[in-house]
């Protein structure tokens, strides 16, 4: 199930941009955003405020234009 894959992907990275998540899951950003909304409602993911950096902190992205999400759930495998 793709929601489980999204959870696993974000749990491993702790923080990722919407674009990174979409690329990693081979899904559209709109589809990933809808799944992230489900995980947000469950308290497992939170969207960080504009200007936050992703886990790589490379500084290549414009922080004002990207959406960063952070895993808030258990670090153990818990299914959505």
N, C-alpha and C positions, 0 to 999 in steps of 0.2 A: 504494500500500500504506500502511496506516495507521501501521505501525511507522516507515516512512520519514518520514511527516508528523510524527510525534511527535519523531523525531530532529531534523528541521529546525526545528520549533517551539522545542524546548529549546535547540538550538544558537544560534538567534538571540537568545534571551532570557538565556542562560547559567544562569539560576535561575528556577524557577517552582514554585508550589504544585500539589499534586495537583488541587485544585479548578480552578485556572486552566487546567491542561493538559486536563482533561476538558471544560471549556467551549470551549476553543480547538479541540478536535478533534471536538466534538459527539459525545462518547462517554461512557459511564458511568465513574465513578471506578474501579470494580472492573476494568473492561476496561483502562483506562489503567495501573492499578497492575500488572497482569499483564505488560503490554508493558514497563513500566519495569523489572520484575524481569529480563526478558530483556536489556535494555540494561545493567543493573547487572552481570549475569554476564559480559558482554562487556567490562566496564571502561569503558563510555562514559558512564555516569550514576552518580551516587552520591546516596544519601539523606542529607540533612544532619541533624545531631542536633536534638532538640527545642529550641526557642528561637531557631533560626536565622531570618533574615528572607529574604523573597523578593527578587527583583531590584528591585521598585518601592520597597521600604523605606518605604512610606507610613505604616506603624504602625497601620493599621486592623484588622488581624487579630490574634487572640490567638495569640502565637507558640507557646504550649504545646499548641494544638489543631490546628495545621495541619502537613501533611507537605510539606517543601520538597525539591526535587530539583535537582541541579546537573549541568550538562553537563561531562564530563571528557574526551570524545573530541576528535578533531581539530576545528579550526575550519573546515576545508575540508569539502566535501560528501563524506562517506564513508557508504556505505549499510550498514544493519544486516545 
